[in-house]
Each structure stands twice: as C-alpha cells, then as structure tokens.
C-alpha cells in the first residue's frame, strides 16, 4: 500500500500536486 503511494507521488506533476493541495485546502476551510 505504501509503495503505491510513493509511485503516485512521483507520477504526479507539480501543477497537479498544487491542484490537489488547493482542493484539499478548500475542503478543509469548508469544514472549519
């Protein structure tokens, strides 16, 4: 399970990572 996570992180491009972080951050603000 952990190896899969590492591969996904390497596979994700920088813009995609920022988008994912932005979405998670927005959801977190909604729950606050």
Protein Blocks (a to p, Z undefined) as FASTA:
>chain_A
ZZmmmmmmmmpcfklmmmmmmmmmmmmmmmZZ
